[in-house]
Amino acid sequence: MSESRDLFSRLVNWFTSSGADKAPISRPSNQLDGFSKLMNKISG
């Protein structure tokens, strides 16, 4: 089981390191989509 988990961890780390961080998008609160509103409520 640990060998499979190691492979998964390496794959996730590879995907994480291969992407570039993008600047956050800021919108006025009245223009947020439903998903963004929900996530903002959850994250508090």
ABEGO torsion letter per residue (X at the ends): XAAAAAAAAAAAAAAAAABBBBBBBBBBAAABBAAAAAAAAAAX
